[in-house]
Amino acid sequence: MERLTKRLPGGEYEAAGRGEAELLAALGRYEDQYESIELELELVKLNLKDLSAAGKARSATYATLAGSRFMLEDMLKRLQEPAEEVSRRLEALRRETADKE
């Protein structure tokens, strides 16, 4: 992924050389993705409820949807984390992948 911003040592971001339209388009895509995850999670929860009510809580479909629910909840949790935690995890992942190369 090509980043549009650079995180500065103080925790702020800069977007040198990027225009407002480009940054707004990126923000819009992020917001669309965030909203789609929220709505997909809502749909998964409704489907799980329907399957449970139909006595199919032990079905393969239910298990698959339950896995999707956990994944979507984790995605939202990560998107809602404070910037400092995200930054620490990102740096740790960068170090770990660099060590393996």
Contact map, one row per residue, 1 for C-alpha under 8 A:
11100000000000000000000000000000000000000000000000000000000000000000000000000000000000000000000000000
11110000000000000000000000000000000000000000000000000000000000000000000000000000000000000000000000000
11111100000000000000000000000000000000000000000000000000000000000000000000000000000000000000000000000
01111100000000100100001000000000000000000000000000000000000000000000000000000000000000000000000000000
00111110000011110000000000000000000000000000000000000000000000000000000000000000000000000000000000000
00111111000011100000000000000000000000000000000000000000000000000000000000000000000000000000000000000
00001111101111000000000000000000000000000000000000000000000000000000000000000000000000000000000000000
00000111111111000000000000000000000000000000000000000000000000000000000000000000000000000000000000000
00000011111100000000000000000000000000000000000000000000000000000000000000000000000000000000000000000
00000001111100000000000000000000000000000000000000000000000000000000000000000000000000000000000000000
00000011111110000000000000000000000000000000000000000000000000000000000000000000001100000000000000000
00000011111111000000000000000000000000000000000000000000000000000000000000000000000000000000000000000
00001111001111100000000000000000000000000000000000000000000000000000000000000000000000000000000000000
00001111000111110000000000000000000000000000000000000000000000000000000000000000000000000000000000000
00011100000011111100000000000000000000000000000000000000000000000000000000000000000000000000000000000
00001000000001111100000000000000000000000000000000000000000000000000000000000000000000000000000000000
00000000000000111110000000000000000000000000000000000000000000000000000000000000000000000000000000000
00010000000000111111011000000000000000000000000000000000000000000000000000000000000000000000000000000
00000000000000001111111000000000000000000000000000000000000000000000000000000000000000000000000000000
00000000000000000111111100000000000000000000000000000000000000000000000000000000000000000000000000000
00000000000000000011111110000000000000000000000000000000000000000000000000000000000000000000000000000
00000000000000000111111111000000000000000000000000000000000000000000000000000000000000000000000000000
00010000000000000111111111100000000000000000000000000000000000000000000000000000000000000000000000000
00000000000000000001111111110000000000000000000000000000000000000000000000000000000000000000000000000
00000000000000000000111111111000000000000000000000000000000000000000000000000000000000000000000000000
00000000000000000000011111111100000000000000000000000000000000000000000000000000000000000000000000000
00000000000000000000001111111110000000000000000000000000000000000000000000000000000000000000000000000
00000000000000000000000111111111000000000000000000000000000000000000000000000000000000000000000000000
00000000000000000000000011111111100000000000000000000000000000000000000000000000000000000000000000000
00000000000000000000000001111111110000000000000000000000000000000000000000000000000000000000000000000
00000000000000000000000000111111111000000000000000000000000000000000000000000000000000000000000000000
00000000000000000000000000011111111100000000000000000000000000000000000000000000000000000000000000000
00000000000000000000000000001111111110000000000000000000000000000000000000000000000000000000000000000
00000000000000000000000000000111111111000000000000000000000000000000000000010010000000000000000000000
00000000000000000000000000000011111111100000000000000000000000000000000000000000000000000000000000000
00000000000000000000000000000001111111110000000000000000000000000000000000000000000000000000000000000
00000000000000000000000000000000111111111000000000000000000000000000000100110000000000000000000000000
00000000000000000000000000000000011111111100000000000000000000000000000100010000000000000000000000000
00000000000000000000000000000000001111111110000000000000000000000000000000000000000000000000000000000
00000000000000000000000000000000000111111111000000000000000000000000000100000000000000000000000000000
00000000000000000000000000000000000011111111100000000000000000000000100110000000000000000000000000000
00000000000000000000000000000000000001111111110000000000000000000000000000000000000000000000000000000
00000000000000000000000000000000000000111111111000000000000000000000000000000000000000000000000000000
00000000000000000000000000000000000000011111111100000000000000001101100000000000000000000000000000000
00000000000000000000000000000000000000001111111110000000000000000000100000000000000000000000000000000
00000000000000000000000000000000000000000111111111000000000000000000000000000000000000000000000000000
00000000000000000000000000000000000000000011111111100000000000001000000000000000000000000000000000000
00000000000000000000000000000000000000000001111111110000100001001100000000000000000000000000000000000
00000000000000000000000000000000000000000000111111111000000000000000000000000000000000000000000000000
00000000000000000000000000000000000000000000011111111100000000000000000000000000000000000000000000000
00000000000000000000000000000000000000000000001111111111100001000000000000000000000000000000000000000
00000000000000000000000000000000000000000000000111111111100000000000000000000000000000000000000000000
00000000000000000000000000000000000000000000000011111111000000000000000000000000000000000000000000000
00000000000000000000000000000000000000000000000001111111100000000000000000000000000000000000000000000
00000000000000000000000000000000000000000000000000111111110000000000000000000000000000000000000000000
00000000000000000000000000000000000000000000000000111111111001000000000000000000000000000000000000000
00000000000000000000000000000000000000000000000100110111111001100000000000000000000000000000000000000
00000000000000000000000000000000000000000000000000000011111101100000000000000000000000000000000000000
00000000000000000000000000000000000000000000000000000001111111100000000000000000000000000000000000000
00000000000000000000000000000000000000000000000000000000011111110000000000000000000000000000000000000
00000000000000000000000000000000000000000000000000000000001111111000000000000000000000000000000000000
00000000000000000000000000000000000000000000000100100001111111111100000000000000000000000000000000000
00000000000000000000000000000000000000000000000000000000111111111110000000000000000000000000000000000
00000000000000000000000000000000000000000000000000000000000111111111000000000000000000000000000000000
00000000000000000000000000000000000000000001001100000000000011111111100000000000000000000000000000000
00000000000000000000000000000000000000000001000100000000000001111111110000000000000000000000000000000
00000000000000000000000000000000000000000000000000000000000000111111111000000000000000000000000000000
00000000000000000000000000000000000000000001000000000000000000011111111100000000000000000000000000000
00000000000000000000000000000000000000001001100000000000000000001111111110000000000000000000000000000
00000000000000000000000000000000000000000000000000000000000000000111111111000000000000000000000000000
00000000000000000000000000000000000000000000000000000000000000000011111111100000000000000000000000000
00000000000000000000000000000000000011011000000000000000000000000001111111110000000000000000000000000
00000000000000000000000000000000000000001000000000000000000000000000111111111000000000000000000000000
00000000000000000000000000000000000000000000000000000000000000000000011111111100000000000000000000000
00000000000000000000000000000000000010000000000000000000000000000000001111111110000000000000000000000
00000000000000000000000000000000010011000000000000000000000000000000000111111111000000000000000000000
00000000000000000000000000000000000000000000000000000000000000000000000011111111100000000000000000000
00000000000000000000000000000000000000000000000000000000000000000000000001111111100001000000000000000
00000000000000000000000000000000010000000000000000000000000000000000000000111111100000000000000000000
00000000000000000000000000000000000000000000000000000000000000000000000000011111110000000000000000000
00000000000000000000000000000000000000000000000000000000000000000000000000001111111011000000000000000
00000000000000000000000000000000000000000000000000000000000000000000000000000001111111000000000000000
00000000001000000000000000000000000000000000000000000000000000000000000000000000111111100000000000000
00000000001000000000000000000000000000000000000000000000000000000000000000000000011111110000000000000
00000000000000000000000000000000000000000000000000000000000000000000000000000000111111111000000000000
00000000000000000000000000000000000000000000000000000000000000000000000000000100111111111100000000000
00000000000000000000000000000000000000000000000000000000000000000000000000000000001111111110000000000
00000000000000000000000000000000000000000000000000000000000000000000000000000000000111111111000000000
00000000000000000000000000000000000000000000000000000000000000000000000000000000000011111111100000000
00000000000000000000000000000000000000000000000000000000000000000000000000000000000001111111110000000
00000000000000000000000000000000000000000000000000000000000000000000000000000000000000111111111000000
00000000000000000000000000000000000000000000000000000000000000000000000000000000000000011111111100000
00000000000000000000000000000000000000000000000000000000000000000000000000000000000000001111111110000
00000000000000000000000000000000000000000000000000000000000000000000000000000000000000000111111111000
00000000000000000000000000000000000000000000000000000000000000000000000000000000000000000011111111100
00000000000000000000000000000000000000000000000000000000000000000000000000000000000000000001111111110
00000000000000000000000000000000000000000000000000000000000000000000000000000000000000000000111111111
00000000000000000000000000000000000000000000000000000000000000000000000000000000000000000000011111111
00000000000000000000000000000000000000000000000000000000000000000000000000000000000000000000001111111
00000000000000000000000000000000000000000000000000000000000000000000000000000000000000000000000111111
00000000000000000000000000000000000000000000000000000000000000000000000000000000000000000000000011111
